[in-house]
Amino acid sequence: MRQFFGMNPSGNLKDAVRGLDSPQFIMLMSNSEQFEMHVRELEALYPHVPSIGCIGMSYDTRVVENGVGVMAFFDGVSAKADVLEQVSSVPVKYIERLERDIAAVNGSVRDTVCIDFCSGNDACALTTIHTALRKRNISLVGGTGDGGKVSANGRVYEDAVAYALVRNHGGRVKTYKENIYRKMGDYRFVASNTDKARYILGSLNGKPAKQVYQNILHVTEKEILTRTFQNPFGKINGDDTCIISIKEVDGNALACFRQVNDSDVLILLELADYKEVVKETIQSIRNDFPKRSAVFSVNCLFRYKLFTERGYMNEYLKEMSTLGAHAGLVGYGEHYNNQFVNQSMTCVVFE
């Protein structure tokens, strides 16, 4: 298989797809003002080609902040794309669509991946998708777009998750998740007074969550929202740690980007040597795949902000480009199998 990535910083879609012939699967990453127009244009240019899209920044060796980016796979790929609607309430109502497409692609854990773009309510969407994917152990990588909209096959949807089953006929696929944080001290918290619907974390070990966070890190209330770049919370999930970012202060509580439940056990995280972590990830990919056709990644908006503020973003994209054809989305939340995570990078590598 082969990968194409084209971009235009002013949103000229025809310029972005210049040179793209006979794609077998397309991903659109657009801006809020032009998204719906771009969805229609893309379908007109490449009718009946499976596609998914969302509102968000994209990148290869540089970032398109407010234009359009198009990523496509061709020459040895088969794909099916569709949506699960009403994702905030009854996404399982549409699960037959996904089950049908899994059967049509007829792939396996070795050569097939599910890529998704979600409009929100990610945890609910991922739980539903996983019920179908786990029957064949197919992995998933994806993320949340902006504006509450996604697209699939030339149509725009709200309150939905757009997905694509992509099978690599030329080799293997494998997914990865990168965590640039490590445990800070011996802090261990039991969450309470949570509001699952609003992602509210009310108390930690019986004390107001805002107060606990401020007392440990010696920060003002205004500094909390930037300090989460360095010190998010983490939820232990077996041998894994799911990162939980702070969205805003809500009275004495903290609103997060990921759901926290009563009795969840949380830890405090701190920024590790992220440059070294990135090098380790790249080396791991090289070890697993001496030959690579494509790499699609989703980087959290908070990682993008952190790397940009520290003058590392361009260097990061240059490092990732050493793997070959690498491109991706700046997301508002990252998906890795059935996990909805924050401040992470997830990716899929095609042999």
Secondary structure, 3 states (H helix, E strand, C coil): CEEEEEEECCCCHHHHCCCCCCCCEEEEEECCCCHHHHHHHHHHHCCCCCEEEEECEEECCCEECCCEEEEEEECCEEEEEEEEECCCCCHHHHHHHHHHHHHHHCCCCCCEEEEEEECCCHHHHHHHHHHHHCCCCCEEEEEECEEEEEEECCEEEECEEEEEEEEECCCCEEEEEECCEEECCCCCEEEECCECCCCEECEECCEEHHHHHHHHHCCCCCCHHHHCCCCCEEEEECCEEEEECEEEEECCEEEECCCCCCCCEEEEEEECCHHHHHHHHHHHHHHHCCCCCEEEEEEEHHHHHHHHHCCCHHHHHHHHHCCCCEEEEEECCEEECCEEECCCEEEEEEC
